[in-house]
Amino acid sequence: MKLLIPPPVYALMIAALMWLLNRYIPGVQLINAPWNKAGLLVILVAIMSDFWSIRLFFKKHTTANPMKPQNTTGLITTGLYKISRNPMYMGLLTVLAGYAIYLGSLTPFLGLPVYYFIITEMQIKPEEAILEDKFGQEYLDYKSKVRRWL
């Protein structure tokens, strides 16, 4: 299963779970209208950060395909990659956080740690192993300086 499901699909599955929780087991309403609309701003910022991160891959002429990390031709260590080794996954997590804010009730926030765990185990750790094999000490040095998430 590892590296078989694209990370945006995981995010969509978690978003669906969040919607179901909000619809059928909402719990406490934390954020009421119109304040819940702030979630849309969070989503917009997260999407912009993801596009910025993807742009860095094109600029370096390497693949941004998370299903084939072995095809990468170089490490990206600039931009948001200076503060997180996985800014695109962080962006998807932030989109989900914005969606939870938009939904406004307590239970959708339960999807955030689920996404964090799934993407770490199913995507990030396998990617890291491939990048360590491919780039050796260069990647290990980068790993020692920059955190996996934040």
C-alpha positions in Angstrom: 0.0 0.0 0.0 2.9 2.4 0.6 3.4 4.9 -2.2 0.3 3.5 -4.1 -2.3 6.1 -3.1 -1.5 9.7 -4.0 -1.4 12.0 -1.0 -4.3 14.2 -2.3 -6.5 11.1 -2.4 -5.7 10.5 1.3 -6.6 14.2 2.0 -9.9 13.8 0.1 -10.7 10.6 2.1 -10.0 12.4 5.3 -12.1 15.4 4.2 -15.0 13.1 3.5 -14.6 11.5 7.0 -14.5 15.0 8.5 -17.8 15.9 6.6 -19.4 12.7 7.8 -18.4 13.4 11.4 -19.7 17.0 11.2 -22.9 15.8 9.7 -23.7 12.8 11.9 -21.7 13.3 15.1 -20.9 17.0 15.2 -20.2 17.4 19.0 -19.7 20.9 20.3 -20.0 23.7 17.8 -16.7 25.5 18.2 -16.8 28.1 15.4 -20.0 29.7 14.4 -20.8 31.7 11.2 -19.5 34.0 10.1 -16.2 33.2 11.9 -16.0 29.8 10.3 -15.3 31.5 7.0 -11.8 32.1 8.3 -11.3 28.4 7.3 -11.5 29.4 3.7 -8.6 31.9 4.1 -6.6 29.1 5.7 -7.3 26.8 2.8 -6.3 29.5 0.3 -3.0 30.2 2.0 -2.3 26.4 2.2 -3.0 26.0 -1.5 -0.8 28.9 -2.4 2.1 27.3 -0.3 1.6 24.0 -2.1 1.8 25.7 -5.5 4.9 27.6 -4.4 6.5 24.3 -3.3 5.6 22.5 -6.6 7.1 25.4 -8.5 10.4 24.8 -6.9 10.4 21.3 -8.4 9.8 22.6 -11.9 12.5 25.3 -11.4 15.0 22.5 -10.5 13.8 20.3 -13.4 13.0 17.4 -11.2 9.8 15.4 -10.5 7.2 16.4 -8.0 5.4 13.1 -8.4 5.0 11.6 -4.9 4.4 8.2 -6.3 7.8 8.0 -7.9 10.3 9.7 -5.6 13.1 7.5 -7.1 12.8 9.6 -10.3 13.9 12.8 -8.5 17.2 14.2 -9.8 17.9 16.6 -7.0 17.0 17.7 -3.5 14.9 20.8 -3.0 16.2 22.7 0.0 15.0 26.2 -0.7 11.8 28.1 -0.1 9.5 26.3 2.4 11.9 23.3 2.2 14.2 25.3 4.5 11.6 24.9 7.4 9.9 21.6 6.5 11.0 18.6 4.5 7.4 18.1 3.5 5.7 21.4 2.9 3.3 20.0 0.3 2.0 17.5 2.9 2.0 20.2 5.5 -0.1 22.2 3.0 -2.6 19.4 2.6 -2.8 19.1 6.4 -3.4 22.9 6.6 -6.2 22.6 3.9 -7.8 20.0 6.2 -7.4 22.3 9.2 -9.1 25.1 7.2 -11.9 22.7 6.3 -12.3 21.7 10.0 -12.5 25.4 10.9 -15.1 26.0 8.1 -17.2 23.0 9.3 -17.0 24.5 12.8 -17.8 21.6 15.0 -15.4 19.6 17.2 -15.4 16.2 15.5 -13.9 17.2 12.1 -10.7 18.1 13.9 -10.3 14.4 14.7 -9.4 13.9 11.0 -6.2 16.0 11.4 -4.1 13.5 13.5 -5.5 10.6 11.3 -4.1 12.4 8.2 -0.8 13.1 9.9 -0.3 9.5 10.9 -1.4 8.0 7.5 0.7 10.4 5.4 3.7 9.9 7.7 3.6 6.1 7.5 2.3 5.5 4.0 4.1 8.3 2.1 6.8 10.2 4.0 8.8 7.3 5.6 9.0 5.4 2.3 10.0 8.5 0.5 12.7 9.2 3.1 14.2 5.7 2.6 14.3 6.2 -1.1 15.9 9.6 -0.8 18.5 8.3 1.7 19.5 5.5 -0.8 19.6 7.9 -3.7 21.3 10.9 -2.2 23.1 9.4 0.8 25.0 11.9 3.0 23.5 14.9 1.3 20.0 13.9 2.3 21.1 12.8 5.8 22.6 16.3 6.3 19.4 17.9 5.1 17.4 15.6 7.4 19.5 16.6 10.4 18.9 20.3 9.8 15.2 20.4 8.7 12.3 18.8 10.6 9.9 16.4 8.9 6.9 18.5 9.5 7.6 21.8 11.3 
